[in-house]
Amino acid sequence: MTTRRGFLASLLAMGAAPRLGWAAVGDPSYLAAARDPDGTFALYGLDRNGTVTFRVPLPARGHAGAGHPHRAEAVAFARRPGTFALVIDCTSGAVLHRLSPPDGQHFNGHGVFAENGALLVTSEQTGETSEGRIGLWDVEAGYTRIGERPTAGLGPHDLRLMPDGQTLVVANGGIATDPADRRKLNIPTMRPNLTYLTLGGAILDQVELDPELWKNSIRHLAVRADGLVGFAMQWQGETGTAPPLLGLHRRGNAPGLAPAPLADELAMQDYAGSIAFSGPGDELAITSPRGGRLHRFSDSGAFLGPVSRPDVCGLAPLTGGYLASDGLGGLLAISPEGTTALNRLPCAWDNHIVLL
């Protein structure tokens, strides 16, 4: 009789060991990158109570990540402009694949799985012109690159899969950068946009802000189950202008802006680092690590109030509200009822919390 141990051993011998699911690493709900006290970097799995379910080392600073929908497998993206993305077995910490963009291009810190985990989509740009690219990778063929698509804009950063599973929304930030030092090259002429396109590259919709807001770089995205898109921006114009840093959009309509009161807008210091819809989906929030602020808004764009927290940035949906992280190792539950400290680790959380 073949035992379970013997069966697994035979699979290992054939190089066909089954990939374990997320239950094997404690059923995390989130991924987050961090810098540890000794200066090294790691990718963490977190549950909804802020408890660490796993930690795997990274060779350099991470930015955002993407979790496979079924396997305990994550892609950790380097901080832009990144020349690597690591596919990590979260059960063992082993690096399964190291992805590199084509010569002359670099990763921009974000990516998503599509086609039920069979396809990885990455945000990229060319080094010479900063023209946006979407990289396509065949997951089941060992993350083989199978093509790319233009994003119809410069400097794409975040990208998300829409609820139909076949449409991408891309935040084309509009900024041309020097890949050697991240120096911004085109601020007077930048022109960000929000672009919707199929996985095959067909553009379905594209919207821009009014010309006086073209220096408001569209950076990060949140998508609700009904297709409402929230976008967070970073102002590149004159300091003290205090434009809105949150926008809302539905395909086929004009984008709408969600302003905060002037004093609150000024406190954000022209910078929104992350965005998320709340767990119930009836509101959304943006964070500013520069300003130490989190701003809550209704899903119609009405300002609901601020939360002050030093170096707050990471943000994700949580039952009743949001999970937020800060650069001091704090993990917080934020809801209309207030703020609750969940955990504090001896690390500095990076910009994003990725919902699995």
Order of alpha helices (4+ residues) and beta strands (2+ residues): alpha-beta-beta-beta-beta-beta-beta-beta-beta-beta-beta-beta-beta-beta-beta-beta-beta-beta-beta-beta-alpha-beta-beta-beta-beta-beta-beta-beta-beta-beta
